[in-house]
């Protein structure tokens, strides 16, 4: 014996009366047609997924609120909701242009997560090495002050106490040390920028 | 001789929504209920 499928109207009625499984049947019955309709207009899988979801959210809310007009047929009504949401989608997209990652331009080439790339890390490492070599060429008093200040992060007060000189002397050694470093960099034409 | 044609259409990808979307809709439907207060209908979601 062949059983006749339950009509949309009956399923809608069952759903309104609290039978949740009726919704699953309705979605299953019409998903391909509705999804295909949306995709034919939008031509984008992710956006189609969003519009499909929003369509059924609207359907669910209308049915649960008891605002559904039984005079119309279910599928044309759902299609009309989808049609309106597609129009909303294009309106919104015209106001907010979006970047697709299909062409030559990729937005992720421009955006950064704030961390240094591997290349930057290597270049920074090389710069630090060059600087250490240049530091060794400085007079020992200047080298000591710069190392204590830059590598050990000591204050000039601490440096003056540990080296047994006044703060002004420590500041002076730092200043001349940096001037000498710049001279060496210029002389050897070294680039210390990333 | 190698098979030169197939019964499968070139674009065999079915245009249907993802399973997650369907699952979300069914869960949303189960969670949603409408409360009527002073002739106003309010949507509520169960946690």
gemmi code that builds the backbone of each chain (N, CA, C; Angstrom):
import gemmi

chains = {
    "A": [
        ("UNK", (0.838, -1.198, 0.000), (0.000, 0.000, 0.000), (0.874, 1.248, 0.000)),
        ("UNK", (0.560, 2.158, -0.852), (1.385, 3.362, -0.973), (0.815, 4.475, -0.095)),
        ("UNK", (1.671, 5.032, 0.783), (1.179, 6.096, 1.672), (1.356, 7.451, 1.004)),
        ("UNK", (0.374, 8.308, 1.165), (0.463, 9.640, 0.572), (1.250, 10.557, 1.508)),
        ("UNK", (2.163, 11.361, 0.942), (2.948, 12.235, 1.811), (2.071, 13.312, 2.445)),
        ("UNK", (2.479, 13.709, 3.628), (1.716, 14.750, 4.336), (1.914, 16.071, 3.606)),
        ("UNK", (0.845, 16.823, 3.441), (0.934, 18.101, 2.715), (1.675, 19.140, 3.557)),
        ("UNK", (2.182, 20.169, 2.857), (2.873, 21.264, 3.559), (1.951, 21.894, 4.593)),
        ("UNK", (0.699, 22.109, 4.194), (-0.251, 22.768, 5.094), (-0.420, 21.965, 6.384)),
        ("UNK", (-0.483, 20.632, 6.235), (-0.640, 19.775, 7.420), (0.608, 19.827, 8.300)),
        ("UNK", (1.790, 19.819, 7.632), (3.049, 19.887, 8.387), (3.161, 21.214, 9.144)),
        ("UNK", (2.767, 22.291, 8.465), (2.802, 23.618, 9.107), (1.886, 23.611, 10.319)),
        ("UNK", (0.717, 23.037, 10.135), (-0.252, 22.957, 11.226), (0.296, 22.144, 12.403)),
        ("UNK", (0.908, 21.015, 12.069), (1.504, 20.177, 13.122), (2.600, 20.936, 13.865)),
        ("UNK", (3.396, 21.675, 13.089), (4.507, 22.426, 13.699), (3.971, 23.502, 14.641)),
        ("UNK", (2.959, 24.210, 14.170), (2.367, 25.268, 15.013), (1.812, 24.659, 16.302)),
        ("UNK", (1.326, 23.424, 16.188), (0.768, 22.759, 17.373), (1.840, 22.066, 18.217)),
        ("UNK", (3.092, 22.336, 17.914), (4.164, 21.866, 18.799), (4.939, 20.651, 18.332)),
        ("UNK", (4.656, 20.159, 17.123), (5.395, 18.988, 16.643), (6.654, 19.462, 15.916)),
        ("UNK", (7.782, 19.480, 16.643), (9.030, 20.036, 16.101), (9.523, 19.257, 14.869)),
        ("UNK", (9.257, 17.960, 14.852), (9.779, 17.142, 13.742), (9.181, 17.557, 12.399)),
        ("UNK", (8.024, 18.229, 12.431), (7.400, 18.677, 11.178), (8.287, 19.689, 10.450)),
        ("UNK", (9.009, 20.486, 11.238), (9.909, 21.482, 10.623), (11.026, 20.795, 9.852)),
        ("UNK", (11.554, 19.742, 10.439), (12.627, 18.995, 9.787), (12.167, 18.462, 8.429)),
        ("UNK", (10.928, 17.976, 8.376), (10.384, 17.452, 7.107), (10.232, 18.591, 6.095)),
        ("UNK", (9.728, 19.723, 6.569), (9.531, 20.870, 5.662), (10.872, 21.354, 5.093)),
        ("UNK", (11.868, 21.466, 5.960), (13.189, 21.918, 5.497), (13.752, 20.913, 4.499)),
        ("UNK", (13.680, 19.654, 4.875), (14.214, 18.598, 4.010), (13.522, 18.584, 2.645)),
        ("UNK", (12.240, 18.826, 2.666), (11.456, 18.785, 1.430), (11.818, 19.932, 0.480)),
        ("UNK", (12.066, 21.107, 1.034), (12.231, 22.293, 0.183), (13.640, 22.866, 0.138)),
        ("UNK", (14.586, 22.260, 0.877), (15.921, 22.856, 0.998), (16.623, 23.017, -0.359)),
        ("UNK", (16.521, 21.996, -1.200), (17.268, 22.051, -2.460), (16.746, 23.169, -3.369)),
        ("UNK", (15.430, 23.272, -3.441), (14.835, 24.273, -4.314), (15.135, 25.685, -3.799)),
        ("UNK", (14.980, 25.853, -2.496), (15.200, 27.173, -1.908), (16.680, 27.559, -1.983)),
        ("UNK", (17.543, 26.625, -1.640), (18.982, 26.896, -1.656), (19.433, 27.219, -3.086)),
        ("UNK", (18.949, 26.443, -4.030), (19.292, 26.676, -5.438), (18.827, 28.038, -5.915)),
        ("UNK", (17.629, 28.416, -5.475), (17.072, 29.729, -5.846), (17.974, 30.857, -5.323)),
        ("UNK", (18.358, 30.747, -4.039), (19.200, 31.792, -3.431), (20.565, 31.835, -4.117)),
        ("UNK", (21.137, 30.632, -4.333), (22.469, 30.582, -4.943), (22.463, 31.134, -6.362)),
        ("UNK", (21.361, 30.902, -7.085), (21.281, 31.399, -8.476), (21.337, 32.920, -8.513)),
        ("UNK", (20.906, 33.576, -7.450), (20.926, 35.041, -7.402), (22.246, 35.564, -6.848)),
        ("UNK", (22.756, 34.910, -5.810), (23.914, 35.453, -5.078), (25.252, 34.935, -5.602)),
        ("UNK", (25.288, 33.666, -6.045), (26.506, 33.045, -6.581), (27.651, 33.015, -5.576)),
        ("UNK", (27.316, 32.836, -4.339), (28.354, 32.750, -3.313), (27.849, 31.787, -2.235)),
        ("UNK", (28.619, 30.730, -1.976), (28.131, 29.668, -1.089), (27.900, 30.174, 0.341)),
        ("UNK", (28.861, 30.942, 0.854), (28.731, 31.391, 2.254), (27.532, 32.322, 2.428)),
        ("UNK", (27.383, 33.254, 1.477), (26.259, 34.195, 1.570), (24.938, 33.457, 1.387)),
        ("UNK", (24.934, 32.451, 0.507), (23.724, 31.652, 0.301), (23.327, 30.946, 1.594)),
        ("UNK", (24.338, 30.423, 2.262), (24.101, 29.739, 3.537), (23.452, 30.709, 4.539)),
        ("UNK", (23.977, 31.926, 4.596), (23.443, 32.937, 5.532), (21.995, 33.282, 5.201)),
        ("UNK", (21.726, 33.523, 3.917), (20.369, 33.922, 3.521), (19.392, 32.763, 3.751)),
        ("UNK", (19.846, 31.542, 3.461), (18.999, 30.366, 3.688), (18.639, 30.274, 5.173)),
        ("UNK", (19.645, 30.454, 6.007), (19.418, 30.380, 7.461), (18.474, 31.483, 7.922)),
        ("UNK", (18.718, 32.709, 7.459), (17.865, 33.834, 7.863), (16.426, 33.638, 7.397)),
        ("UNK", (16.281, 33.030, 6.214), (14.938, 32.776, 5.695), (14.163, 31.878, 6.658)),
        ("UNK", (14.797, 30.772, 7.060), (14.086, 29.844, 7.939), (13.922, 30.378, 9.351)),
        ("UNK", (14.844, 31.241, 9.781), (14.657, 31.872, 11.098), (13.377, 32.702, 11.061)),
        ("UNK", (13.200, 33.417, 9.955), (11.992, 34.232, 9.806), (10.738, 33.347, 9.742)),
        ("UNK", (10.866, 32.230, 9.023), (9.741, 31.286, 8.921), (9.366, 30.762, 10.309)),
        ("UNK", (10.390, 30.330, 11.056), (10.152, 29.763, 12.399), (9.484, 30.794, 13.302)),
        ("UNK", (10.026, 32.031, 13.285), (9.468, 33.072, 14.165), (8.019, 33.391, 13.803)),
        ("UNK", (7.746, 33.476, 12.510), (6.382, 33.803, 12.078), (5.404, 32.698, 12.484)),
        ("UNK", (5.836, 31.439, 12.278), (4.945, 30.324, 12.626), (4.718, 30.258, 14.134)),
        ("UNK", (5.788, 30.445, 14.895), (5.655, 30.357, 16.365), (4.819, 31.499, 16.941)),
        ("UNK", (4.853, 32.655, 16.249), (4.069, 33.796, 16.728), (2.594, 33.675, 16.305)),
        ("UNK", (2.333, 32.692, 15.464), (0.965, 32.496, 15.000), (0.542, 33.525, 13.964)),
        ("UNK", (1.542, 34.130, 13.274), (1.217, 35.175, 12.302), (1.128, 34.642, 10.869)),
        ("UNK", (1.281, 33.340, 10.697), (1.264, 32.774, 9.342), (-0.150, 32.744, 8.798)),
        ("UNK", (-0.267, 33.226, 7.552), (-1.564, 33.258, 6.889), (-1.726, 31.989, 6.058)),
        ("UNK", (-2.625, 31.134, 6.469), (-2.773, 29.836, 5.810), (-3.331, 29.919, 4.396)),
        ("UNK", (-3.815, 31.089, 4.032), (-4.410, 31.203, 2.682), (-3.360, 30.976, 1.586)),
        ("UNK", (-2.155, 31.477, 1.857), (-1.096, 31.312, 0.855), (-0.483, 29.934, 0.958)),
        ("UNK", (0.290, 29.557, -0.052), (0.959, 28.262, 0.008), (2.317, 28.443, 0.682)),
        ("UNK", (2.771, 27.375, 1.324), (3.983, 27.476, 2.131), (5.214, 27.836, 1.298)),
        ("UNK", (5.507, 27.058, 0.244), (6.749, 27.291, -0.506), (6.809, 28.680, -1.150)),
        ("UNK", (5.738, 29.144, -1.848), (5.811, 30.505, -2.408), (6.045, 31.567, -1.329)),
        ("UNK", (5.478, 31.324, -0.154), (5.672, 32.269, 0.952), (7.157, 32.293, 1.384)),
        ("UNK", (7.744, 31.095, 1.513), (9.165, 31.000, 1.909), (10.048, 31.639, 0.839)),
        ("UNK", (9.715, 31.395, -0.423), (10.500, 31.970, -1.530), (10.438, 33.500, -1.491)),
        ("UNK", (9.255, 34.005, -1.135), (9.103, 35.468, -1.068), (9.986, 36.054, 0.046)),
        ("UNK", (10.035, 35.354, 1.173), (10.910, 35.801, 2.271), (12.366, 35.800, 1.789)),
        ("UNK", (12.759, 34.697, 1.132), (14.137, 34.586, 0.630), (14.431, 35.705, -0.368)),
        ("UNK", (13.484, 35.968, -1.253), (13.647, 37.020, -2.267), (13.918, 38.370, -1.584)),
        ("UNK", (13.128, 38.683, -0.548), (13.326, 39.957, 0.172), (14.689, 40.008, 0.853)),
        ("UNK", (15.110, 38.867, 1.405), (16.412, 38.841, 2.080), (17.563, 38.968, 1.073)),
        ("UNK", (17.359, 38.433, -0.124), (18.384, 38.577, -1.170), (18.532, 40.052, -1.538)),
        ("UNK", (17.396, 40.750, -1.654), (17.438, 42.190, -1.956), (18.182, 42.936, -0.833)),
        ("UNK", (17.880, 42.577, 0.410), (18.583, 43.190, 1.555), (20.083, 42.935, 1.463)),
        ("UNK", (20.440, 41.700, 1.072), (21.855, 41.326, 0.973), (22.566, 42.219, -0.038)),
        ("UNK", (21.946, 42.425, -1.214), (22.598, 43.249, -2.245), (22.651, 44.714, -1.824)),
        ("UNK", (21.618, 45.182, -1.147), (21.621, 46.569, -0.656), (22.788, 46.766, 0.317)),
        ("UNK", (22.903, 45.823, 1.251), (23.950, 45.926, 2.267), (25.328, 45.831, 1.622)),
        ("UNK", (25.471, 44.952, 0.646), (26.771, 44.768, 0.002), (27.198, 45.954, -0.832)),
        ("UNK", (26.225, 46.676, -1.380), (26.564, 47.871, -2.150), (27.090, 48.958, -1.235)),
        ("UNK", (26.568, 48.974, -0.013), (27.049, 49.978, 0.949), (28.404, 49.584, 1.519)),
        ("UNK", (28.587, 48.284, 1.701), (29.830, 47.814, 2.309), (30.565, 46.904, 1.334)),
        ("UNK", (31.451, 47.475, 0.479), (32.168, 46.621, -0.463), (33.040, 45.617, 0.271)),
        ("UNK", (33.078, 44.385, -0.241), (33.893, 43.387, 0.452), (35.007, 42.892, -0.463)),
        ("UNK", (36.038, 42.382, 0.145), (37.179, 41.874, -0.601), (37.028, 40.377, -0.798)),
        ("UNK", (37.159, 39.950, -2.026), (37.216, 38.520, -2.302), (38.674, 38.138, -2.456)),
        ("UNK", (39.032, 36.967, -1.985), (40.436, 36.556, -2.050), (40.743, 35.745, -3.307)),
        ("UNK", (40.016, 36.031, -4.365), (40.225, 35.226, -5.568), (41.190, 35.880, -6.551)),
        ("UNK", (41.255, 37.217, -6.545), (42.053, 37.913, -7.542), (43.506, 38.004, -7.156)),
        ("UNK", (44.217, 38.981, -7.754), (45.629, 39.166, -7.444), (45.793, 39.734, -6.046)),
        ("UNK", (44.806, 40.526, -5.638), (44.909, 41.189, -4.340), (44.340, 40.316, -3.237)),
        ("UNK", (45.120, 40.104, -2.209), (44.647, 39.346, -1.063), (44.743, 40.240, 0.162)),
        ("UNK", (43.614, 40.440, 0.829), (43.562, 41.347, 1.979), (44.522, 40.883, 3.078)),
        ("UNK", (44.795, 39.568, 3.143), (45.661, 39.060, 4.204), (47.139, 39.367, 3.945)),
        ("UNK", (47.458, 39.851, 2.711), (48.821, 40.325, 2.466), (49.041, 41.654, 3.170)),
        ("UNK", (47.948, 42.400, 3.368), (48.031, 43.737, 3.940), (47.839, 43.694, 5.453)),
        ("UNK", (46.879, 42.875, 5.880), (46.598, 42.785, 7.313), (47.706, 41.998, 8.001)),
        ("UNK", (48.015, 42.421, 9.231), (49.039, 41.714, 9.985), (48.476, 41.376, 11.355)),
        ("UNK", (48.970, 40.287, 11.944), (48.493, 39.940, 13.281), (49.347, 40.564, 14.364)),
        ("UNK", (50.296, 41.419, 13.978), (51.100, 42.138, 14.964), (52.394, 41.443, 15.329)),
        ("UNK", (52.546, 40.166, 15.010), (53.794, 39.472, 15.330), (54.758, 39.582, 14.150)),
        ("UNK", (56.062, 39.554, 14.471), (57.077, 39.683, 13.422), (57.111, 38.412, 12.584)),
        ("UNK", (57.310, 38.595, 11.282), (57.397, 37.427, 10.405), (58.736, 36.739, 10.637)),
        ("UNK", (58.873, 35.533, 10.105), (60.135, 34.786, 10.242), (61.274, 35.597, 9.627)),
        ("UNK", (61.009, 36.216, 8.467), (62.042, 37.012, 7.788), (62.487, 38.172, 8.674)),
        ("UNK", (61.516, 38.874, 9.290), (61.844, 39.993, 10.171), (62.664, 39.528, 11.361)),
        ("UNK", (62.294, 38.350, 11.886), (63.026, 37.830, 13.047), (64.473, 37.536, 12.681)),
        ("UNK", (64.690, 36.981, 11.482), (66.064, 36.664, 11.041), (66.868, 37.952, 10.868)),
        ("UNK", (66.236, 38.948, 10.203), (66.932, 40.222, 9.967), (67.264, 40.894, 11.298)),
        ("UNK", (66.304, 40.863, 12.245), (66.556, 41.462, 13.568), (67.714, 40.772, 14.273)),
        ("UNK", (67.773, 39.450, 14.132), (68.867, 38.682, 14.738), (70.205, 39.087, 14.151)),
        ("UNK", (70.239, 39.299, 12.825), (71.496, 39.702, 12.159), (71.924, 41.095, 12.629)),
        ("UNK", (70.941, 42.000, 12.760), (71.252, 43.364, 13.215), (71.857, 43.323, 14.623)),
        ("UNK", (71.254, 42.502, 15.494), (71.756, 42.398, 16.870), (73.191, 41.866, 16.870)),
        ("UNK", (73.476, 40.900, 15.988), (74.843, 40.344, 15.906), (75.837, 41.395, 15.436)),
        ("UNK", (75.446, 42.153, 14.388), (76.346, 43.216, 13.870), (76.646, 44.234, 14.955)),
        ("UNK", (75.599, 44.558, 15.720), (75.760, 45.570, 16.772), (76.731, 45.076, 17.849)),
        ("UNK", (76.639, 43.790, 18.176), (77.553, 43.242, 19.193), (79.010, 43.310, 18.722)),
        ("UNK", (79.221, 43.023, 17.450), (80.584, 43.081, 16.898), (81.108, 44.516, 16.958)),
        ("UNK", (80.260, 45.477, 16.595), (80.682, 46.885, 16.602), (80.973, 47.355, 18.028)),
        ("UNK", (80.163, 46.880, 18.972), (80.346, 47.277, 20.378), (81.739, 46.900, 20.887)),
        ("UNK", (82.214, 45.734, 20.427), (83.530, 45.255, 20.884), (84.656, 46.182, 20.441)),
        ("UNK", (84.402, 47.002, 19.432), (85.427, 47.913, 18.922), (85.527, 49.195, 19.759)),
        ("UNK", (84.533, 49.429, 20.644), (84.513, 50.669, 21.432), (85.510, 50.592, 22.594)),
        ("UNK", (85.967, 51.773, 23.112), (86.759, 51.774, 24.350), (85.975, 51.087, 25.467)),
        ("UNK", (86.677, 50.380, 26.365), (85.999, 49.499, 27.323), (85.011, 50.244, 28.222)),
        ("UNK", (85.317, 51.519, 28.651), (84.390, 52.241, 29.538), (83.059, 52.480, 28.827)),
        ("UNK", (83.148, 52.908, 27.567), (81.914, 53.186, 26.795), (81.145, 51.881, 26.542)),
        ("UNK", (81.884, 50.844, 26.194), (81.249, 49.539, 25.924), (80.503, 49.044, 27.166)),
        ("UNK", (81.140, 49.179, 28.346), (80.524, 48.700, 29.591), (79.211, 49.431, 29.860)),
        ("UNK", (79.239, 50.762, 29.730), (78.022, 51.539, 30.014), (76.901, 51.168, 29.050)),
        ("UNK", (77.218, 51.071, 27.782), (76.171, 50.738, 26.786), (75.593, 49.350, 27.054)),
        ("UNK", (76.441, 48.400, 27.359), (75.960, 47.034, 27.624), (75.059, 47.005, 28.854)),
        ("UNK", (75.502, 47.732, 29.911), (74.699, 47.734, 31.144), (73.340, 48.395, 30.918)),
        ("UNK", (73.372, 49.446, 30.102), (72.128, 50.188, 29.849), (71.205, 49.415, 28.897)),
        ("UNK", (71.744, 48.947, 27.791), (70.915, 48.355, 26.737), (70.587, 46.883, 27.003)),
        ("UNK", (71.566, 46.112, 27.457), (71.312, 44.672, 27.605), (70.809, 44.298, 28.996)),
        ("UNK", (71.309, 45.029, 30.013), (70.863, 44.692, 31.385), (69.753, 45.630, 31.863)),
        ("UNK", (69.453, 46.653, 31.086), (68.365, 47.585, 31.375), (68.548, 48.280, 32.732)),
        ("UNK", (69.795, 48.605, 33.056), (70.053, 49.274, 34.336), (69.867, 50.780, 34.187)),
        ("UNK", (69.509, 51.430, 35.293), (69.388, 52.895, 35.263), (70.791, 53.503, 35.349)),
        ("UNK", (70.916, 54.778, 34.984), (72.233, 55.423, 35.052), (72.714, 55.521, 36.494)),
        ("UNK", (71.757, 55.580, 37.427), (72.133, 55.608, 38.859), (72.825, 54.286, 39.229)),
        ("UNK", (72.194, 53.174, 38.803), (72.776, 51.851, 39.090), (74.137, 51.690, 38.398)),
        ("UNK", (74.220, 52.176, 37.151), (75.477, 52.056, 36.399), (76.585, 52.828, 37.124)),
        ("UNK", (76.224, 54.047, 37.568), (77.241, 54.873, 38.233), (77.715, 54.190, 39.527)),
        ("UNK", (76.791, 53.561, 40.263), (77.174, 52.881, 41.503), (78.052, 51.665, 41.225)),
        ("UNK", (77.673, 50.891, 40.184), (78.415, 49.652, 39.912), (79.778, 49.906, 39.290)),
        ("UNK", (79.916, 51.008, 38.531), (81.204, 51.287, 37.882), (82.042, 52.275, 38.696)),
        ("UNK", (81.439, 52.834, 39.758), (82.181, 53.743, 40.635), (82.444, 55.098, 40.010)),
        ("UNK", (81.588, 55.560, 39.132), (81.729, 56.903, 38.543), (80.436, 57.682, 38.803)),
        ("UNK", (80.470, 58.986, 38.556), (79.264, 59.789, 38.762), (78.243, 59.507, 37.654)),
        ("UNK", (77.005, 59.911, 37.926), (75.958, 59.710, 36.909), (76.312, 60.471, 35.642)),
        ("UNK", (76.832, 61.696, 35.801), (77.190, 62.502, 34.622), (78.254, 61.822, 33.777)),
        ("UNK", (79.213, 61.200, 34.440), (80.270, 60.489, 33.687), (79.663, 59.311, 32.927)),
        ("UNK", (78.771, 58.566, 33.613), (78.125, 57.431, 32.944), (77.327, 57.911, 31.725)),
        ("UNK", (76.606, 59.027, 31.925), (75.834, 59.596, 30.795), (76.763, 60.003, 29.658)),
        ("UNK", (77.882, 60.611, 30.003), (78.848, 61.058, 28.982), (79.414, 59.877, 28.215)),
        ("UNK", (79.743, 58.786, 28.949), (80.313, 57.599, 28.285), (79.286, 56.979, 27.328)),
        ("UNK", (78.043, 56.978, 27.789), (76.958, 56.458, 26.934), (76.883, 57.301, 25.653)),
        ("UNK", (76.898, 58.621, 25.849), (76.750, 59.537, 24.694), (77.888, 59.330, 23.698)),
        ("UNK", (79.142, 59.319, 24.207), (80.276, 59.159, 23.291), (80.302, 57.774, 22.665)),
        ("UNK", (79.861, 56.799, 23.457), (79.787, 55.440, 22.916), (78.843, 55.377, 21.716)),
        ("UNK", (77.672, 56.010, 21.851), (76.701, 56.001, 20.741), (77.234, 56.768, 19.530)),
        ("UNK", (77.922, 57.934, 19.819), (78.490, 58.714, 18.707), (79.520, 57.872, 17.956)),
        ("UNK", (80.354, 57.168, 18.717), (81.382, 56.329, 18.075), (80.757, 55.184, 17.276)),
        ("UNK", (79.685, 54.616, 17.839), (78.991, 53.536, 17.105), (78.475, 54.055, 15.765)),
        ("UNK", (77.843, 55.237, 15.792), (77.312, 55.831, 14.544), (78.440, 56.075, 13.539)),
        ("UNK", (79.571, 56.549, 14.042), (80.711, 56.808, 13.146), (81.162, 55.516, 12.463)),
        ("UNK", (81.224, 54.434, 13.281), (81.667, 53.148, 12.710), (80.666, 52.643, 11.662)),
        ("UNK", (79.388, 52.849, 11.991), (78.340, 52.397, 11.057), (78.454, 53.149, 9.735)),
        ("UNK", (78.647, 54.496, 9.845), (78.799, 55.309, 8.624), (80.050, 54.920, 7.854)),
        ("UNK", (81.136, 54.740, 8.593), (82.424, 54.451, 7.969), (82.385, 53.143, 7.171)),
        ("UNK", (81.766, 52.125, 7.784), (81.730, 50.813, 7.115), (80.485, 50.633, 6.258)),
        ("UNK", (79.698, 51.722, 6.203), (78.488, 51.689, 5.366), (77.575, 50.501, 5.714)),
        ("UNK", (77.346, 50.339, 7.010), (76.527, 49.209, 7.482), (75.069, 49.674, 7.624)),
        ("UNK", (74.152, 48.834, 7.187), (72.734, 49.154, 7.345), (72.184, 48.376, 8.538)),
        ("UNK", (71.671, 49.112, 9.521), (71.131, 48.448, 10.716), (69.627, 48.673, 10.845)),
        ("UNK", (68.949, 48.670, 9.718), (67.490, 48.827, 9.790), (66.826, 47.605, 9.192)),
        ("UNK", (65.619, 47.321, 9.670), (64.843, 46.164, 9.171), (63.890, 46.639, 8.090)),
    ],
    "B": [
        ("UNK", (39.607, -0.548, -23.887), (39.559, 0.876, -24.228), (39.115, 1.681, -23.011)),
        ("UNK", (39.773, 2.783, -22.804), (39.443, 3.596, -21.636), (38.043, 4.175, -21.752)),
        ("UNK", (37.424, 4.321, -20.623), (36.072, 4.901, -20.627), (36.166, 6.398, -20.915)),
        ("UNK", (35.498, 6.839, -21.932), (35.632, 8.237, -22.350), (34.511, 9.119, -21.817)),
        ("UNK", (33.530, 8.512, -21.274), (32.425, 9.328, -20.749), (31.963, 8.749, -19.426)),
        ("UNK", (31.200, 9.539, -18.719), (30.706, 9.096, -17.425), (29.228, 9.444, -17.304)),
        ("UNK", (28.540, 8.671, -16.476), (27.129, 8.991, -16.263), (26.952, 10.124, -15.264)),
        ("UNK", (28.026, 10.362, -14.503), (27.931, 11.444, -13.518), (28.043, 12.789, -14.219)),
        ("UNK", (27.176, 13.733, -13.875), (27.316, 15.064, -14.463), (28.607, 15.716, -13.993)),
        ("UNK", (29.118, 16.659, -14.797), (30.371, 17.324, -14.455), (30.256, 18.022, -13.102)),
        ("UNK", (29.131, 18.725, -12.921), (28.937, 19.435, -11.671), (28.057, 18.591, -10.759)),
        ("UNK", (28.713, 17.632, -10.101), (27.926, 16.707, -9.291), (27.660, 17.261, -7.894)),
        ("UNK", (28.214, 18.444, -7.602), (28.036, 19.022, -6.278), (26.576, 19.444, -6.102)),
        ("UNK", (25.946, 18.908, -5.059), (24.538, 19.228, -4.828), (24.411, 20.569, -4.126)),
        ("UNK", (23.452, 21.344, -4.582), (23.227, 22.640, -3.958), (22.257, 22.482, -2.801)),
        ("UNK", (22.793, 22.070, -1.697), (21.973, 21.961, -0.483), (22.738, 22.608, 0.681)),
        ("UNK", (22.003, 23.072, 1.688), (22.685, 23.723, 2.811), (23.544, 22.747, 3.613)),
        ("UNK", (24.484, 23.313, 4.337), (25.360, 22.475, 5.168), (24.559, 21.862, 6.323)),
        ("UNK", (25.048, 20.734, 6.798), (24.379, 20.067, 7.927), (24.312, 20.966, 9.165)),
        ("UNK", (25.384, 21.756, 9.366), (25.425, 22.639, 10.551), (24.279, 23.644, 10.493)),
        ("UNK", (23.986, 24.130, 9.292), (22.918, 25.124, 9.143), (21.572, 24.512, 9.522)),
        ("UNK", (21.330, 23.296, 9.012), (20.064, 22.625, 9.312), (19.960, 22.349, 10.807)),
        ("UNK", (21.082, 21.866, 11.379), (21.082, 21.557, 12.811), (20.808, 22.819, 13.629)),
        ("UNK", (21.430, 23.917, 13.205), (21.207, 25.174, 13.920), (19.726, 25.557, 13.876)),
        ("UNK", (19.116, 25.452, 12.710), (17.709, 25.846, 12.566), (16.794, 24.980, 13.440)),
        ("UNK", (17.069, 23.685, 13.477), (16.227, 22.801, 14.283), (16.417, 23.083, 15.780)),
        ("UNK", (17.681, 23.355, 16.168), (17.937, 23.692, 17.579), (17.306, 25.040, 17.933)),
        ("UNK", (17.420, 25.985, 16.997), (16.836, 27.317, 17.215), (15.320, 27.193, 17.409)),
        ("UNK", (14.722, 26.361, 16.565), (13.271, 26.174, 16.642), (12.855, 25.580, 17.986)),
        ("UNK", (13.665, 24.603, 18.465), (13.337, 23.968, 19.749), (13.491, 24.963, 20.897)),
        ("UNK", (14.481, 25.862, 20.770), (14.768, 26.780, 21.876), (13.823, 27.982, 21.900)),
        ("UNK", (13.230, 28.289, 20.755), (12.419, 29.515, 20.669), (10.982, 29.303, 21.174)),
        ("UNK", (10.568, 30.194, 22.033), (9.149, 30.194, 22.384), (8.673, 31.640, 22.513)),
        ("UNK", (7.408, 31.851, 22.305), (6.865, 33.204, 22.267), (6.021, 33.449, 23.510)),
        ("UNK", (6.294, 34.557, 24.163), (5.536, 34.925, 25.369), (4.682, 36.137, 25.017)),
        ("UNK", (3.420, 36.102, 25.437), (2.536, 37.227, 25.155), (2.319, 38.019, 26.432)),
        ("UNK", (2.744, 39.277, 26.418), (2.565, 40.144, 27.589), (1.866, 41.419, 27.128)),
        ("UNK", (0.726, 41.706, 27.697), (-0.050, 42.902, 27.336), (-0.223, 43.012, 25.822)),
        ("UNK", (-0.701, 41.989, 25.222), (-0.941, 41.901, 23.773), (0.312, 42.116, 22.925)),
        ("UNK", (1.471, 42.027, 23.576), (2.726, 42.088, 22.812), (3.381, 40.720, 22.817)),
        ("UNK", (3.874, 40.290, 21.672), (4.507, 38.976, 21.587), (6.025, 39.127, 21.666)),
        ("UNK", (6.628, 38.437, 22.602), (8.081, 38.525, 22.777), (8.731, 37.179, 22.479)),
        ("UNK", (9.814, 37.225, 21.719), (10.571, 36.000, 21.424), (11.501, 35.693, 22.592)),
        ("UNK", (11.478, 34.475, 23.064), (12.394, 34.074, 24.138), (13.144, 32.827, 23.694)),
        ("UNK", (14.400, 32.736, 24.144), (15.212, 31.552, 23.815), (15.577, 30.815, 25.090)),
        ("UNK", (15.322, 29.528, 25.095), (15.735, 28.695, 26.229), (17.227, 28.478, 26.152)),
        ("UNK", (17.889, 28.438, 27.303), (19.332, 28.176, 27.294), (19.595, 26.699, 27.089)),
    ],
}
model = gemmi.Model(1)
for chain_id, residues in chains.items():
    chain = gemmi.Chain(chain_id)
    for i, (resn, *xyz) in enumerate(residues, 1):
        res = gemmi.Residue()
        res.name, res.seqid = resn, gemmi.SeqId(i, " ")
        for name, pos in zip(("N", "CA", "C"), xyz):
            atom = gemmi.Atom()
            atom.name, atom.element = name, gemmi.Element(name[0])
            atom.pos, atom.b_iso = gemmi.Position(*pos), 0.0
            res.add_atom(atom)
        chain.add_residue(res)
    model.add_chain(chain)
structure = gemmi.Structure()
structure.add_model(model)
structure.setup_entities()
